[in-house]
Amino acid sequence: MPIASISKLMTAVVSLDARRSLNEPLNVTVQDQDFDKFTGSRLSVGSVLPRDDMLHIALMSSENRAAAALSRDYSGGRPSFVAAMNAKARALGMRHTRFVNGTGLSPQNVSTARDLARLVAAASRYPLIRAYSTDRDQLVFPGGPRTRLNYHNSNALVRGGDRSIVLQKTGFINEAGHCVVVRMIVHGRPTDIVVLGAPGPRDHIADVITIRRWLRCSLH
């Protein structure tokens, strides 16, 4: 199924694997605009943020131009970045997964629930991915100290202060429906939940709550 912005978990993994300086400034260019869905962004063309902030708001708030900038600023450019995403998927045993971009705005970014559970397990080994995906807010300055944008987490459970969640990523495009992956602690053990194709804007979160309630009653 299409997985929308859950793709950004792999974008973060590949970006961190490249071991580029997190303090390096990245520019938002015309190439980072969305030509798949023609969505807008709070990051205007010409904005500049350190790689660290780009990674942070891509994971936490699903900022598409931040993810696009990360994928463009890679050795060999965006085609090499997408190739690295697919190579990492193969290395993780994600046999039914394919990426065509780093944002997830294309319905050709596809996977399965089982494959995404493998991605969640792999991404959980990166402390920055855990921290940034579960932050509630982040203030960034894309045009210098006088220009500020306050980003919020795209996951209602995290915004509400749910501390059992140690990693998460939401996603939505029309073809994918509402999606979410979550690693949470249930009775002291890490438990991964993958919800794909939920029809309504609150249904994927409601499903996570229902599954967690069942797990808390079933796991001892």
Secondary structure, DSSP 4 states (H G I P E B T S, - for coil): -B-GGGHHHHHHHHHHHTT--TTSEEE--GGGS-SSS----SS-TT-EEEHHHHHHHHHHS--HHHHHHHHHSSTTHHHHHHHHHHHHHHHTT-TT-B-S-SSS-STT-B--HHHHHHHHHHHTT-HHHHHHHT-SEEEE-TTSTT--EEEE-S-HHHHTT-TTEEEEEEEEETTTEEEEEEEEEETTEEEEEEEEEESSTTHHHHHHHHHHHHHHHH--
